[in-house]
Amino acid sequence: MLREFDLTGRKAIITGAARGIGRGIALVLAEAGADVGVTALSEANAAKVAAEIQALGRRGFGWAADGTKVDTMQDLAKKALAQMGSVDILINCLGDSIPGLVTPLPGSTRRALTESDWHKVVDVNLTQAFVGCHVFGPILIEKKGCVINISSFAAVRPAANMSAYAASKAGLTMFTQSVALEWAPFGVRVNAIAPGSFPDIDLMPPDERQKRLEQGDPTNPLKRFGHVREVGLLAAYLASDAAAYVTGQTICIDGGRTL
């Protein structure tokens, strides 16, 4: 391995990593040598990923935590420091969407977003990144660590009926840039990854999984869906010394979808 890509001895926290992209990132970082702690709403689900990390020969930790709440994340930080010793890498990976109109439209049967819908989507996509950086910032500044926020292609190419999701992901881009400037004097890098379509095939029945892989994504320039491991490989690069001169960037990994 090129030494610049080696994460041996690094300690990473990944929020929202029970499945999908978060889990994919956790496993790749472990392969690259990092010890990894993951959060989920369920401690049982977090523990499953922690066990997979341990099977790769690294220390793995799993905790239940609501990444949108400062008090909950402060409790998590205490556990992480007690069990891991420190944190070098923070990956804010929570995300969700609720489709809906901004207001009812004539002739449309689509539901309109409620105030509660709006706040939930903004909190889980944008507020969570603030919370993670707010809580772990002092540790990362002391360690000259790095932050990776997981965004979406929707930050670049929005769609109708997805206003809350697109707005929160676009806001995440500006948040990433602002914090990158704020923390650059302390040697902390802050970047974001904007994935395209990455279906969680591990949760699909075998027949559906095979059909999805064979069918691919005809609307994508590369004609396929992404594999969560590919996001993990990009995250491993951004977390490593190989990316020591990269900060404030939002990098799309989408097979050309945003072109």
N, C-alpha and C positions, 0 to 999 in steps of 0.2 A: 504494500500500500504506500502511496505517496504520503510522506509524513504530514503534509499540510492538511490532508483530509482525515487524519487520525483523531478520533474523539476520545481516546483512552484517557481515563481519569476525569473526564467532564461529567457533570451532573445536570440532568435536564428535568424540567417539569413540563408536562403537556396536559392542558385542560381539555376536557371533552374527548377523551381518547379511548372510550370503551369499544368503539368499532370504526369502520370506515377509514377516512383519511387520518384521523388522529391515531388510531391503532397502527396504521401503516407507517406513519412517521416514527412512532415509538419503537417498532421492531427494527427499522433501518438504523436509527440512532444507536440502538443496542448492538447491532452488528458492527457499527463503526467504533464501538468501544465504550460508549457512554453508559453510565448508570441512569435509569429512567424511572421517574415517578409519574403516574397518570391519575387523572381524576375522572369521575363519572358521577351521575346522580345516584347510582347504586354502588355501594361498596363491593358487592358481589361481582358486578361487571368489571369494575376497576381491578379487582383481584385476579380475574381471569387473564387480563392483559399483562399484569405484573408477573403472573406465572409463566407466560410466554417469553417475557423478557429474561426471566431467570433461566429458562431452558436454553437461552442463547449464551449463557455463561456470564451474564451481567447481573448486578443487583437491580431488582425491580420492586416497585412499591405501588400500591393502589389505595386510593382514598375516595370517599364520597364527599363531594363539595359542590356548592352552587357558585359557579364562577362569576355570577353577576352581583354578588353581595360581598362588600368589603369585610364585614365581620367574619363571615364564613371563610374567606380566603386568608384572613389573618390567622385564624385557627389552623388552617392548612399549612401556612408558612412555618408555624411553630413545629408542627409535626415533621415537615420536610427537613427543616434544619436539624431537628433532633435525630432523625433516622438517616438522612443522607449526608449531613455534615455541612453542606453548602449547596448553592445553586449557581450554575454557570450559564444555563440556557433556559429561557422561558418561551414556550410556544403556546400562544392563545388560540385555541382551536375550536371554541364553541361556535355554533352556528345553526340557524334554523330559518325557515320562511313560512309565511302564511299568505297565500295568494288572495287577492281581493281588490276591488275597486276603491278608489279614494272616496267616492260618493256614488250612490245609485245612479245609473245611466238609463235614459229612455230606451226601452226595447230590450234591455239586457236582463238576463236572469242571474247573472253573477252576483254574489254577495259583496257587500261593501265592508271594508275593514272597520272594526270598532276601535275606539280609543285604546282599549285593552290590548287588542291585536297589535296595534302600532307600537306601543311601549314594549310589549313582549319581544317583538322582532328586533327593535333597536337595541334593547338591553342585551339580548343573547348574541348579537352580532358585533355591536360597537361598545356598549358599556362594559362588557366583559373584558375587552382589551385594556380599557382604562383601569379597571379593577386589578387585573393581573399586574400591570406595570406599576400602579400605585402601591400595591402591597410588596411586590418583589423588587421594586426599583432600587431601594437602598442596598440590597444584597448584590444585585447585578452591578451597580456602580462600584461597590467595593471590590468586586471580582473582575471588573472590566469584561462583563459577560455580553450576551446578545439576546435579542428578542426577535421572534418570528411570529407575525400575526397571519392567521389563515383567512384570506379574503375570498373572492369569487370573481369569475369572469363578468358577473353582473355589475361589478364596480366600473367596468369599461363599456359593456354592452347591455344596457338594461332592457327589460321587456315590459309590455303593458301588464297591468294587474299584479305587478310585483314591486310597487313603489317603496314599501317599507324595507324590503330586502335590498333593493338596489341602492336606496339612499343610505342605509346603514353600512353597506359594503364600500360605497364611495367615500363615506365618512371615515372608514377605517384606513383608506389610502392616505387621507390628509392627517389623520391621527398618527399614522406611521411616520410620515415625513416630519411632522412637528416634533415628535418625541426623538426622532433621529437627530434633529438639530439641537434639541435640548440636552441630549446626553452625549453627543459627540465629543465635547471637551473632556469627558471622563472616560473616553475610550470604549463606550458601549455602542454597539451597532444595533440598529432597529430596521428590520425589513419585513416585507409581506409576500406571501405567495397567493396567487389568484388561480385556483384550479377551475377547469372546465367541467365536463361530465365525467364523474367517477362513481358509477353505481357500485353499491356495496354487494358484490356478487357472493360474498361469503354467507350472506343472509338469505340467498335465493335457494329454492329447491334445485337439486342437481340438473334436472331437465331444463328448467328455465335458465339456469346459469350457462349451460352449454349453448342454448339457443341464442342468448344475448351475446356470447363471445363470437359465435359464427355469424350472426347478423351484423354486428358492428354498429357503427353510427353513420349512415349514408349522408347525413347533413354536415358531417365534419370533414375538413380538408384531408385529414389523414385516415378517414373512413373507419375510425374505431373509437371506443371509449378509452379513457385513461385507466391505468392500474394504480391503486393507492400506493404501491411501492415506489412508483415514479415520483410522487409528491414527496415521499420520504427521502429519496435520493437528493432532491433539490433542497430539502430542509437540512440534510446532513452537510451539503456544500455550504449553505448559508451559515450554519452553526460552526463551521470549521475555520481554521486559519487560512484556508484557500480563498475565503471570501473576506479577508481582513480589510480590503479597500472598498467594500460594498456596504452602503448604508442608505436608508431612506427610499429604497426601491420596492416597487410592487411588481413581481415577476409573474407573468401569466404562464400557466402550463395547461394548455387546452387543445392541443392538436391543431391549432390555427383557427379556432372558433371565433376569436375576436378580431381576426384580420378583415 
